[in-house]
């Protein structure tokens, strides 16, 4: 995939260096343009249209006979600024400060004791959160009433202004939409006004790494990072003639449209890949991914062997009998029934789809050789011989990352009986919280440097299925159900809990064991190809 963000940055870098469009020898030199701007501003002061203080800090940057850059200040003093000049410009270009070609005005906070209006009024209040993608998002604007407006009416924006965010988010730049003419501006942003060069060209220049790095360097620390008005005014930018400015703006807009198309296409491809992976899993659990083999041992026989295995474990005292474990069967009337603790109930309406003849329906707990339950609340230490598997180890992408596990305080090891320690092919599900609830992983390999035993913490539910079945098949099925699991939590908004009984009761379409292996191999093979495509897009 083409990195469109890097491409846009490269285009801007070429633009500010005068390398994006051909130089027009007939274009007015920037030095002449800047001289005319100075003369115009001086005349505006004489005419009373501009205050003298607005030009008192204007400077002239020029090249001396020694080929070094100098800056002349209003009092006539001259200083060599060669160490500030980042690169050479083409003939006809010149360096200047933002304050020489524009003014900067601050916004204003809503007066203490006053608040936003509950109704849409004629006075929008533009916040930093509204400033996105080099424009103002008008879909969620806040409004103020006439009384509030009368207090801050001098802090409005005009359609020919640009904005720069100066607090919280530093240096975001954009244009003011025409419909926001006369609206109020937050104190966390400034408006760049009375712009004497092409407004869009200046906006682009201020988005460049050259200017953004100066903004970052000029940001000072108070209660929060803040970019001062005077520091914006002294920011160094390159300027060219008007025709070249226009040509640069046109070229960048054309490139922007192309990169937007690329972004959309890549986004669509990523969505298609996600849908394909989900569809493959969907076909797999319906018995439509690999051919059916009538000679395979039926899943019903496999279930009997699993039940026999569990009876032996119960006799040996290694597991307790699950009184909620059931048997699902198909009656002569083609309806599905479930027998649990001697009671038989019709569950036909629960069965979501048809499965092949040699498959069976069962509950998840039927396949487990360990009780489905959450881990324990741990106590941590800097170093120990045991690790704790936590929510953060079950990553959003790439399944499990054991290197994120923490060390368990060995003084609490006695709280953890042998069955609590995780084994390979254990399936782990995040069972509390909001952002990670329902996330499914499988402990199939070690990617840490410790190789130490693991116990799950109290936010993790561990599912250990019989070795007679393919754990990765159950993992694939639960991964398909992850969107459901993410919403199946109960409890308060801030602490949803995915109860073990919800997991225990999940219906499993169980194929013969040989088909389970085929399904897993086929899923892995297809996913490798899809992952290769996805990686090529990143």
Secondary structure, 3 states (H helix, E strand, C coil): CCCHHHHHHHHHHHHHCCCCCCCCCCCCCHHHHHHHHHHHHHHHHHCCCCCHHHCCCCCEEEECCCCCEEEECCCCCEEECHHHCCCCCCCCCEEEEHHHHCEEEECCCCCCCCCCCCCCCCCEEECHHHEECCEECCCCCEECCHHHHHHHCCCECCCCCEEEEEECCEEEEEECCHHHCCCEECCCEEEEECCCCCHHHHHHHHHCHHHHHHHHHHCEECCCEECCHHHHHCCEEEECCHHHHHHHHHHHHHHHHHHHHHHHHHHHHHHHHHHHHHHHHHHHHCCCCCCCCCCCCCHHHHHHHHHHHHHHHHHCCCCCCCCCCEEEEECCCCCEEEEECCEEEECHHHCCCCCCCCCEEEEHHHHECCCCEECECCCEECCCCEEEECHHHECCCCCECHHHCEEECHHHHHHCCHHHECCCCEEEEECECCCCCCCEEEECCCCCCCCCEEEEECCEEEECECCCCCHHHHHHHHHHCHHHHCCCCECCCCCCECCHHHHHCCEEEECCHHHHHHHHHHHHHHHHHHHHHHHHCC
